[in-house]
Amino acid sequence: MTDLKARFGRPLRLGVIGGGPDSWIGRMHRGAAEYDGWWRCTAGVFSSDAARSHAAGTAMGFDAGRSYGSVEEMIERERARPDGIDAVAIMTPNDTHYPFAAAALAAGLDVVCDKPVTDDFGQACDLVARTRAGGRLFAVAHAYSAYPMTRWARHLVADGMLGPVRLVQVEYIQSGLATRLEEGPQNNRLRWVLDPQRSGQALVMSAIGCHAQHLASFATGANVARVVADVGTLLPGRRVIDHVSALLEFDGGARGTFTVTQAAAGGENDIRLRVFGERGNLAWSHRDASYLDVALQGEPARRYGRGDPFLPPTIVAAGRTPRGHPEGLREAFANIYAEVAQERMARALGEAVPAHPYPRIEDGAHTMAFIEACLASQRSGRWEAVAALPRA
C-alpha cells in the first residue's frame, strides 16, 4: 500500500468538524488520521462559537486562514481552493451528525463520522442514498471492529471454523453514569449528553450500545433481524436511558444476548464478544484486545495473538508492532482512516478498489434500525422486527 500512496503523490486533506483542544475524541481522530501518513488534518471547525473555533484552530497548529467559524464556511471556502479538503471527519454532538454529513456529501466530500450517524433510521437511509448517488465513501468510527483480532474473528467465522453460528453474546459495561451527574456541575459535553433531545433516542445506545451491536454483526457477518428488549434506567428518575438488555435473532437464525449500560457502579470500560457455532466458540475482550481465544469441541483451546506470523497478511497489516508490544484504540481508529484513504486513492488512480471491511454508512443505518426496534419492543413488550436497509 506504500506504493499506492507514492503514486497518488500526496496525503489526503481532512477537514475536522468538532474536537477542540480539550476533546479526547478529537485528539483520537486527528492522531489516528495522521498515524500512517495517509491524511493531513488541514482545516477545521472546532466550536459552534465562531471566535472560539478560530482560536482553537490556531492553538492546535492549524493555519489561521483554515480555522473556520462554521461548517458552511469551511465547505464553501475549501471548495474554492486548489488544495481544498478531500473529506471531513465529524466528532460533534449527536444531533449535528446528520446535517453536517449531508452538507459534506452534497459538496462531493467523503465522510468519516462518529456514531451514531443520525437521530433516526429515516435520516440514516437518506445518508445511504446520498452516499451511493454521489459515489462517495462514508465510514463510521466503530473502531472495535478494526482491531486485528476482531478482524481475525470475522475471518474465522466466515471461513467456517466454528460451523454455523448458533449463539452470540455481546456486552458493553461502563460506570460513567453510575452517579447522579445531573445534580452536579456540568461541562459543555455533559450538558448535551444528558439532554435526551440532543443525545439521541437512547443515550446508552448512542454512546456504547451501537458499538456492541455493530461488533456482533461484524464478527458474524449477519444483521439483527428481530429483537425483544428491556430499555430503561438503572438510576430511578433519570431522563436519559442508561441501560438496555435484549434477546436477539440474527439473519440466518442465530440467537443472541445483548447487555449495555453506562451505570454499572465500579465497572470499567469493557466490551466483550463471544460467538458460539456448531463446532466451537471464540471470545474477545477489549481488556485483552491483542488476543482471540478459540475453543473447538474436543480439541485443545487455542489463543491467537496479534502479530502471529501465520495470520493472513490482511490481519497482520492491521497491527503495527510485534506481538507482546501493546497496541490499542488509536491504532484501530487509524485502520479505518487508512482503509478509507486507500479506497479513495485507488479510485482516483482508476485502480481496483481494495476490499476493506471498515464500517460504512449501511452499518450505521442498520444500527439506527436496531435502536428503534429495541425502543418499539420496550413499548410493545414483544419481539419487533429490525427494519431492512434500502437496496443498493
Summary of the structure (lengths in Angstrom):
residues: 392
radius of gyration: 20.7
end to end distance: 28.5
largest distance: 65.2
contacts: 1358
relative contact order: 0.16
helix: 41%
strand: 22%
